[in-house]
């Protein structure tokens, strides 16, 4: 075991077959375990009509009733919020304990959640809450621990990270399969959930035997120990610096370029090979974004220091935030702008998950006035169609997301994300018949969600590295949890005050979607030096 642990530390020492095996296992576990609670709508009718979860709260009439619907909504909110809210604590645990122990813990939590839901009908409805909480915490442990596997193939790192994150989105298929088994084979929900506990057993055994004790680090051939700790920002800066050097050579070859004290050589000597070996600061120099403050100098305000971190000029090397101290990484505008954007989009995505059946039911009732049974069947049909289409769409999006992140770059990817989000909000806000028009919103949502989580995860890994990835990713997910938590009061407001008309809330999302475009604009203008697409030479 000790020999395996030593060779796992550096992916450069792994055979191709072993690296491929680890990435493949990570992808399989991502699809089958990490975000299964988001398939809640695939089992919604089972909980509501067959299991009659929380049916004891329908005191004024038969099931289903508003009290039952509210508690099912609360159950999903607990799961979705936990998946985001506990990510920071899991991230801290991951950074200190490593992927192997974290995945083992996740498999145990996942098994506990499955068993809790299985026995909730017989013991207590409270176990539904406990089950969704444990399944979410276990999925978060497994997901966070495998993102660093992208560094096993450094040249394809962003694409692999995006694929693993997209697999998280595809995991909604699990509950859809559960629903199909229950409907077509007359199997009880209890039997299905107990049988699925075989998966966390397999995950536990494979993680003990194969997974590393520490996250992988990016090491390429012919790179020095110092070079490997430079991330995405240095690659782009090196590209811009080399382009400026070419311009100087063509227009004024006699003009000297000012010497930068933070570089180990003058800017005028930059070569094209700097694209693969970025210019490095001298180890003894103070990082340019954190200069020493002279005695007696006035202390800058918090806001000024926060946004100064990413407001550098192309002539200077960017802030050295790749695999550096957590406090330095989190004290940057590029991180908090991404976290705030994430909180909103996670709210938008989870709100749709939480309310899709009710939204479709409203449209179906307008299309079939007076026929309650027909409207309910049509809403259920399109909800099931969405549940099956979403994971298939997410799987189809894996190469698309990987291509955009690897070849087009982050600015273009976030711009595509903003376009998809705005189009989805517009289509979803139209709640009038025919209900078939909502299939377009299914397609847009299936493309939007993989782009969201794939772009965010790859961005964290490539810009900030994996030294503090668990904490950074967890803090970002806490922001997402705060956004997700708003979904429940919005749902209650819609049911009790807006008479189940979701068009009002959806129209507000359209307005916010227009503001979403400010984030890729910020990345383009202030972070990646006016480079919209990833230059071919920047890997």
Buried (B, 14 or more C-beta within 10 A) or exposed (E): EEEEEEBBBEBBEBEEEBBEBBBEBBBBBBBBBBBBBBBBBBBBBBBBBBBBBBBEBBEEEEBBBBBBBBBBBBBBBBBBBBBBBBBBBBBBBBBEBBBBBBBBBBBBBBBBBBBBBBBBBEEEBEBBBBBBBBBBBBBBBBBBBBBBBBBBBBEBBBBBBBBBBBBBBBBBBBBBBBBBBBEEEEEBBBEBBBBBBEBBEBBBEBBBEBBBBBBBBBBBEEBEEEBBBBBBBBBBBBBBBBBBBEEBEEEEEEEEBEEBEBBEEEBBEBEEEBBBBBBBBEEEEEBBBBEEEEEEEEEEEEEEBBBBBBEBEBEBBBBBBBBBEBEBBBBBBBBBBBBEBBBBBBBBBBBBBBBBBBBBBBBBBBBBEEEEEEBBEBBBEBBBBBBBBBBEBBBBBBEBBBEBBBBBBBBBBBBBBBBBBBBBBBBBBBBEBEBEEBBBBBBBBBBBBBBBBBBBBBBBBBBBBBBBBBBBBBBBBBBBBBBBBBBBEBBBEBBEEEEBEBBEBBEEBBEBBEEBBEBBEBBBEBBBBEBEEBBEBBB
